[in-house]
Amino acid sequence: MWQKRFFRGRYQGYSLQALQKDLVSGIIVGVIAIPLGMAFAIASGVKPEYGIYTTIIAGILISLFGGSKYQIGGPTGAFIPILFGIVMTYGFENLLIAGFLAGIILVLMGVFKLGSLIKFIPKPVTIGFTAGIAVIIFTGQIANFLGLKGVKQHELFIDNMKEIIGNIGTINFFSILTAVICLITILLTPKVLPKIPGPLIGLIFSTLVATFLYPGQVATIGSTYGEISNTLPKLSFPEITFEKIQQLIRPAFVIAILGAIESLLSAVVADGMTNSKHNSNRELVGQGIANMVTPLFGGIPATGAIARTATNIKTGAFSPLSGVIHGIVVLLILLLFATYASKIPLASMAPILMIVAWNMSQRRIFYHLLKTKTADSFILVVTFLLTVFVNLTVAVEVGLVLAVIIFTKRMSDIMITRKVLPNPLDKHKKVDSKVVTNSHDCPQISIYNIEGPLFFGAAQTFEQSIMSTINYKPKILLLRMGKVPFMDTTGEANFASIVKHFSHHGIVLISGIQQQPKELLQKTGLYDYIKEEHFFNHTGEAINYALKQINQNKCLGCKHFAFTECGHLSGVKKEGAKKGPVFSN
């Protein structure tokens, strides 16, 4: 049964023509993925072939098990800072373990249907760390672009900048020439040959120039990292201990969250380009499976690649088979041409990553958010600066905490508690806070309008505003709760404090309570404590009930005339006062 659903959903209408489209797309994306895979691996502090292994294995698995028909998975620029930090701090073996743990986390996120929760990560946080990653990637390639010697890699941005400045005297003009040739070729290729991937042409052309015109003058992949093997590594299980899990679970969570964000964002982009709909939870499971298997072959963490996914769609992909073909193409090229890849200059890789950084920087959105000069601008800048100057883990954590604090503050500001009375000038006698004055306020009935979510951020303010304004002890406290959409246990506790305090000498009435707060009060027992007969659908009903509970002897001689009944109850004549219904709603 599940096989029928699988093929009906993802391969419905598949034909020989569809296979041809997938072949073309898979070959083109596979060719594009090779230089990117190597470049991302080098920038992450590992050997270039590990990027190729990731492209092959993760690319195939994400296409087979993911939730998007067009998703292309593999190593991406977004992972560079976090992976480089893990390699520098814990070593390559522990990077594989962290990637494996991240895979487990992703699978669990998918199984427990947490795919939709990713959309709740605020935009200033994602734009902030994405822009920060772009800066790290771009500046991280300056040394290779200039051909600097003796530059040591550090985890911190400041230390890396000091290394570049300290070794600026070792500039290699052959490296600059190679990098410029590659950069110009990448920029011109889309204009001259739009159907041919620019990074590949730039890489090949600049490598040929360096190899034949000035051989041995620039650092290459082979001279720096050794020859690239034309075979896949053997299956190897990393040694996972409880101590290592404790040590690596934090970076593993960051890898998982970042991978989830990138893959689902890529899937959303694919939906927009194809008018399709991805399965977010299945996508997380697919990403998790890929990240659990890839480390067993020496691969680094992978996720959905937006640029490659978009290219896959633009070149006519019909089904996930194009992603599988892309992985097979990379495998074949590895087996046949790995030796030649070792001759690629590092200076040729630098402009490829710099362009990736420029494209992923989200500079227009960054500037737009910055220009608003709001709390979101503050979150954006803090996340960006922490990503660049500290690390991605801290940036995401602090960014999310700031976003929660600011959101809580905004929600607490929404909470409004006002004392109200029916407006005698309104034909429906709707309640209004403006009509409450020292000379127009019922001594026995206090009515409060409560608006906004009653949760931990606003609960104490709510309680204080009620208790501080009741400077006398009225007989009835009527709380209008029709505009309270949500109440948490903290809000319920403060609400209960008001109810129990007031119930010692008076009666609490509730009107218009919504379903969620009502269910919470029922669960905590406060609903029964207030008594069911004290809950009303409409304020008018509650006021009519309240007027029957007051001490009418205290009404004699009262000149407040808060309600239409007051003229009759007080025994004092007031022009226009007459007995009748309070108001209709």
N, C-alpha and C positions, 0 to 999 in steps of 0.2 A: 504493500500500500504506500509506504513512504517513498519507495523508488518512483512510483508513478507521480506522486506529488512533486518530487524533486525534479524530475525531467520535464514535467508539464510546466512548472514555474520558471525554470532556468534555461531550458532548451526547447521550449515550445516553438513549433514551426521550423525546427532545424533542418537544413538542407545542404546540398553540395555547394550551393552558392554562399550559404552562411559560413561553411567551412573555409571557403576561399577568403572570405572577409577576415575571419579569425586568423588565418595563416599570415595574411599581409600585416595585420595589426600586431600580431605576436612577434613577427620578425623585426618590424620597425622599432617597437618598444624594447625588444630584447637588445638590439644594437645600441639604443640610447642608454639602456640601463647599465651597460658594462663600464663605461668611464665614470658614471655617477657612483656605481657600487664601489669601485676602487677608490675614488676620491673621498667618499664618505668614510670608508674604512681608515684610510690614511689620516684624515682629520680627526678621527676618533681615537687615534693612537695605536692602531693595530695594523697588521700586514694587509696589503691590498687584496690578497686572494680571499681573505675572510669576508670581505664585502661581496665578492663574486659568489662565494658559497651561500651567503645569505640571500642574494638575488635569485639564485636557482631554487633553493629549498623552500624558503619562505614565499617566494613568488608563486610557486606551484601550489603549495598548501593553502595559501590565502584565497587563491582563485577557486580551489576545489571545495573548501569548507566555509568560506566567508558568506556574508549576507548581501553582497552587491554583485551584480552580473558583470560589472565592468572594472572592478577594483584591481589595481596592480600594486602588489606589495613588494617590499624590499627595504634596504637600509635608506634612511632619509636624513636630511640635514638637521631636522629638529632634535635628533638623538645625540648629535655630536658632543655638545657640552657635557651632558650627563654621562655618556659612555667614556669620554676622555677622562672625566673626573674619577670614575670608578677604576679605570685602568691605572691611573696615576696613584690612587690611594690603596687599592686592593689587589691589583694585578689582573692579567688577562684571564686566568683560570676562574677567578671570582666573578669576573664580568659574565662568563658563561653561566655561572650559577644564578647570578642576579637576573639574567635574561630568562632562564628556566623558571625561576620563581615568579617573574612578571607574567610569563605565559600561564601559569596556574591561576594567578589572580585574574587575568583576563577571561579565562574560561569560567571561573566562578562568577565573575561579573555578568557574563552572558547567561549562565544557567539560572542565576537569581534575577534575571531580567532588569539589570541596572543600566542597560544601554541608553534609556531615555534620560537618566540622571545627568549624563555628561552635558546635556544642553543647559543645565543650571549653572555651569561654571561661567562666571561673568566675563563679558567681552573684554573689559580692560585688563583682566588677568591674562587671557589668552593672547591678546595683541601685545601686551607688555613683554611676556616671556618670548614670544615669537620674534619680536623686534630685537630683543636682547640676544637671542640665539643668532640672529642674522649678523649682528655686530661681531660676535665671537668668531663666527665662521669667516667673515670677511677679513678681520684683522689677523686671524690665525693663518691666513695664506700670504700675508705680506712678505714673510721671510722666504718662502718658496718663489714668489714672484720676483723678488730682488736677488735671489740666489745667495742669501747670506749664509756664512759659515759659522760654525761654533754656537749656533742658537740652540739652547736647551729648552725643552717644553715643560711648562709648569701648569698647575691646575688653575691658578689665579690669573685673571686678566692683567692686572697691574704688573705682575712678575714677567709675563710674556712680553708686555710692552717695553719693560726695562731691558729684556734680552735683545729685542729688535734694535732699540736705540744704542745699546752697548756694542752691538756688532754691525752697526751701519757702515763702518769702514770696509767691510768685506763684500760689498756689492759686486755681483757678477753681471757684467753688461750683456754677456751671452744669454744668461737666464732671463734678463729683462726683455731682450730681443725675442726669445722663444715665447715668452708669456704674451707679449704684445701681438705677435703673429697669430697665436691661438685666439686671443681675445678678438682681434679684428675679424678673423675668419668666422668665429661664432656669431658675431654681430651682423656680418654681411651675408652669410649663408641663407637665412630665411628670406632675404630679399631677392637673391639670385637663384637659389635652388630651394624653394619653400618646402618641398616634400622630403628633403634629406636632412637628418638631424645635425644641427650646427655643432654641438659639442664633439660628435664623432669626427666630423670633417676637420675641425680645429685641432683635435688631438692628433690625428693622422698627419696632417699637413705640417704642423709645428714639429712633430717628432721626426719626420723625414728631413726637414730643413736642418734640425740640430744634428741628426745622425750623419748627413752627407757634407754639410758645409763647415761645421766646427765640431767634429766628433771628440768626445771625452771632455768637453768644456763645461758641460752642465750635469748636475746630479740627476740620476734617473731612478726609477723604481728598483731596478736591479742592483745598482750601486749602493742604494740606501737600505733596501729591505731584503735583498737577495733575489734569486731567480724565482719567478712564479711557477709553481708546480702545475702540470697539466692533468692532475688527477684530483678527485675529491678525497678529503680526509676520511679515515676509517671511523666507524661509529664508536664513540667513546662516551661513557657516562661519567660526569664529574662527581667528585667525592663530596657529597652533601652531608654536613653534620649540623647538629642543633646550634652549635656555636656560630657556624657560618650563616645559618638562617637568621639568627639574631642580628648578626653583623650586617647582613645584606638586605634585610626585609625593607628597610626604609628606601634605599635607592631602587629596589625592585618595584615598590609601590609607585615611585615617580615614573619609572619606565612604563609601567602598566597604564597609569593615568594619562601620560603623554601619548602613548601608543593608541589608547582608546580615543582621545580627542582627535588626533591626526587622522586615524582611520575613518572615524565617523564623519569628520569634516569632509574628507575626500569622498566618502560615499554620498554625502549630501550634494556635493558639487556634481558628482556623476548623475544623481537623480535630476538635478536641474538641467543638465545638458541632454538628457535622454527622455525626460518626462516619465521616469520610472520610479520605483519605490524600493528602497533597500530594507532589509531586516536587521535592525541595529543589534539585537541580542545575538543573532546568529553571526553577525560580523565580528563581535567580540570573541565568540567561541572560536571562530576561524583564526583570528589573530592570535588567540591564546595557544591553539594547537601548533601554529607555525613557530611561535616563540618558544614552545617547549621542545620541538623537534630540532630546530636550527642549531641550538647550542651543542647538541649531541654530535654535530659534524663540524664544530668549530666556528659556527656562524654567530654574528652579532644580532642584537634585537632588531626587529623589523616592524613596519607598520604600513598603512596605506599611503601611497605616494601620489599626491594631488596632480603634479605635472605629468607623470607617466600615465596616470589614469585618464587624464584629459586627452593626452596624445592617443591613447588606446581607443577612446571614443571617436576622436576626430578622424582616425585612419580607418574607421568602419567596423570596429569590433561588434560581434553579434551576441557572444555568450562568454562565460567564464573560460572557455577553452582558449581564448586568445591569451589570457594570463598564464595558462599552463604552457602554451607554445612559447611564450616569451621566456619562461624559465628554461625550457629545453634548448632554445636558441643560444642562450647564455652558456649552457652546459657544453654544447657542441663547439662554440667558439673557444671556451676554456680548454677543451681537449685538443683542438687543432692549432690554436694561435697563442697559447700562454707564453711561449718563449719570446714572441715579438712584443708582448705587453711589457716585459721587463725593460725594454729599451725606451719606454715613455719617460720623458723628462718630468721632474716634479714641477718645473715651471709651467709645463703645459696643463697640469692639473689645477694649478692655482686659479686661473681665470674662470674655469668651469665652476669651481666652488664660489668664487666671488659673485658670479652672475646668479647662482642659486641663492646666495645670501641676499642679493639685491632684490630678487623677485619675491622672496619670502618675507621681506622686511615689513610689509603692510604699512609702508610709510604714509600713504594717503589717509588711511583709517587712523593711524597713530596721530597724525597732525590734527585730524578732525576732532578726535577725543581730547587732545591736549588743548585745543582752541576753546572748548566748552568751559574750561576753568571751573569744573565741578569736582565733587568728591571722586567721581570716576577718573578724572584727570590725575588726581593724587594717587589712586590705586595703580593706574597705568605707569606713572613715573617710578613709583616705588618698586613695582614688579620688574620693570625694565632695568633699573639700576642694580637691584639685587641679583638679577640674572647675569649681568655683565661683571659686576665687581665681587660678588660672593659665589653663588652657584644656583643652578636651576631649582634644586630641591628646596632651598630656603626661600627662593623667590616665589614659588608656587604656594608654599605653606603660608608665608606672610601675606601674599596677595589675597588668598582665600579668606584668611582670618580678618584682614582689613575689610574685605567685601561684606563678610557676615556682620561685622560690627557696624559698618555704615548702613547696611540694609536694616539691621535691628533698630538703629537710631531713627532712620526714616519711618519705619513702621510705628515706632513709639510716638513719633511726632504726629502721625495720622490719628492716633487715639484722641478723641475729643469727648469730654464730659461736661455737659452744660445743663444748668437748671432751666426748666421751661414751664410755660403755662399756656393754656389755650388762648389764642389771639382773638379778642372780641370783635376786631374789625374784619376778620376773615369769615366769609359766609359758612365755611365748613368747620370753623373753630380749630384750625390746625395749630399745633403747639409751636411756640416761638420763644427763644431765649430773650429777645429784646423787650418783651412786655413785662419781664420780671424786674420789679423795683422794690425799694423798701416799703412803699405804700401799696404795692400790688403784689402780694405773695401770701399764699395760704399758710397760716400757722400750723395747720394740722396735716396737710398733704404736701409732700415734696416730690416733684417729678423731675427725673434726670434723663436727658437724651445721651445715649452712649453710642459712639460711632468709631469703628475701626477694630482691628484684631486685638483681643484681650490676651496677650501672651507675656512671656517673662520680661520682655523689654519695656512693656507699658503697664504691667500689673500694679507695681507699687505707686506709680503716678496716678493711676485710676483710683486706687484705694484712698490715697491722700486727698485727691480732689473732692471725693465724696465726703469723707469724714471731716475735712476742714471747713466745708461749706454748711454742714448741718450744725450750726452753732446753737441750735435749740433742739428740742426733742419732739419732732412731729409724730403724729400717730401713725401715718402711712408713708412709706417710702416706695414710690413707683419708679421702676427702672425700665425704660424703653430700649430694648435690645435688638430691634429689627435690623440695625446696621452693624451688628457684631458678627462677622462671617466666621470667625474662628476663635477658639479659646483653648489654651493649653493648661496643663496641671498647675503651673505657677499662677496663671490668671485665675484659675478656679479657686486656688488657695486664698488669694486676696479677695476674690468675690465672696467666698465663704466667710471670711473675716468680717466683711461689712454686714452680711446677712445675719450672722450669729450675734454680732454686737448690737444691731438694731432690733433684733427679735426679742431682746430682753424687755423692751418697753413698747414695741410697736409691731406693725405688720409690714412685710416686704411683698410687693406685688411685681410681677414680671409681665411685660407685654411684648408680643412680636418676636419671641426668641427663635433663632434659626435652628436647623436640625443638628448641626455638629455640636454647638454649645449645649443644646438640650440633652443630647446623648451622653455628653461628658458629665453633666450634672446628675443624670440618672445613674451612671456608673459609680460616681463617688458618693451617692446617697444624699446629696444636697437638694436634689429635686424633691425627694420625699420630705426632707426637713422643711423646705419652704411650703410644701403641700400643693397638690395638683390644682386645687380650686383657686390658687393664687396666681396661676398662669393664664394669660389671656391672649387671644389672637390680635385684638385691636385695643389701642389705648383708650378709646371711648368707653369700651366695656369695663376696663380696669378702673377708670375714673368713676363711673356710675357705681361700681362695687365699693370703691373707697369712700364715696360720699355717704354710703349706708353704714360705714364702720366708725365714722368720726363721732366725737362727743358734740352733739348739736347744741348743748348748753353753752359751749365755748364759742359757738358761732353768733350768739346773741350780741348785738352791738358791734360786730366786726364790720369794718369799712373797707376791707381789701378787695372784695368782690372779684376773687380770682376765677370763679366759675359762674356760669349763668344761674345756678341754683342759689348762689350766695345772697341775692336780694331777698329771697323767700326765707332762707335759713336764719339770716341775721336779724330780721325784723326791722331793718333799716331800709327806707325807700331810696332807690337809686334810679334815676331816669334811664329808661331803656332796659332795666333789669327785668327778666321774666324767667319763669321756670320752663325748662325744655331740655331736649337732648344736648349733650355736650358738644360733640362733633361727629362726623360720619365715618372718618377713617380710623 
